[in-house]
């Protein structure tokens, strides 16, 4: 029984090591590029879903803003003017 188990482990180890290092470089590059594209897409989704919109009733101007965490300086605010007509009403908060 122990010999059978040892042989099975040796066969499994042989098959497992046979696949290591034999990957096609083109396939490896394609996999890395796919992972990079997925990471960029995920970052874009996270940023865009965290943007909020507000309107200043005194000026009639609208702004997009996002709080972001900065590693060394603490939280930061990104603020940019945007055309009010391009913002869906359900996404817009009007200051009081």
C-alpha positions in Angstrom: 0.0 0.0 0.0 2.8 2.4 0.9 4.6 1.6 -2.3 1.5 2.2 -4.4 1.0 5.5 -2.7 4.6 6.5 -3.2 4.4 5.6 -7.0 1.2 7.6 -7.3 2.8 10.6 -5.7 5.8 10.3 -8.0 3.6 10.1 -11.1 1.6 13.1 -10.0 4.8 15.1 -9.2 6.1 14.1 -12.7 3.0 15.3 -14.5 2.9 18.5 -12.4 6.5 19.4 -13.1 6.1 18.6 -16.8 3.9 21.6 -17.3 6.2 24.0 -15.5 8.3 26.3 -17.7 6.9 24.9 -20.9 4.4 27.7 -21.5 4.5 29.4 -24.9 6.0 33.0 -24.5 3.3 34.4 -26.8 0.6 32.8 -24.6 2.3 34.1 -21.5 2.3 37.6 -23.0 -1.3 37.3 -24.0 -2.3 36.2 -20.5 -0.3 39.1 -18.9 -2.0 41.6 -21.3 -5.4 40.2 -20.5 -4.7 40.5 -16.8 -3.5 44.1 -17.3 -6.6 45.0 -19.3 -8.8 43.5 -16.6 -7.0 45.5 -13.9 -7.4 48.7 -15.9 -11.1 48.0 -16.5 -11.6 47.3 -12.8 -9.8 50.6 -11.8 -11.9 52.5 -14.3 -15.2 51.0 -12.9 -14.2 51.8 -9.4 -13.3 55.4 -10.2 -16.4 56.1 -12.3 -18.8 54.5 -9.8 -17.4 56.7 -7.0 -17.9 60.0 -8.8 -20.7 62.2 -7.4 -22.3 65.3 -8.9 -23.4 68.5 -7.3 -24.9 71.8 -8.3 -24.2 75.2 -6.7 -27.6 77.0 -6.8 -25.9 80.4 -6.3 -24.0 80.1 -9.6 -25.9 77.4 -11.5 -22.6 75.6 -12.0 -22.3 71.8 -11.7 -19.3 69.8 -10.5 -18.1 66.2 -10.5 -16.3 65.3 -7.4 -14.6 62.2 -5.9 -12.9 61.6 -2.6 -9.8 59.5 -3.0 -7.4 58.0 -0.5 -3.8 59.0 -0.9 -1.2 56.9 0.8 1.0 59.6 2.3 -1.2 62.8 2.4 -4.5 61.4 3.6 -7.8 61.8 1.7 -8.0 64.1 -1.3 -10.8 65.7 -3.2 -10.9 65.9 -7.0 -13.3 68.5 -8.3 -14.1 69.3 -11.9 -16.8 71.5 -13.6 -19.2 69.6 -15.8 -22.1 70.7 -18.0 -25.3 70.5 -15.9 -27.4 69.2 -18.8 -25.1 66.2 -19.2 -25.9 64.9 -15.7 -29.0 62.7 -15.1 -31.3 64.3 -12.5 -31.1 61.2 -10.2 -27.3 61.6 -10.0 -27.3 65.3 -9.2 -27.4 66.8 -5.7 -28.3 70.4 -5.5 -26.7 72.3 -2.5 -29.1 74.2 -0.2 
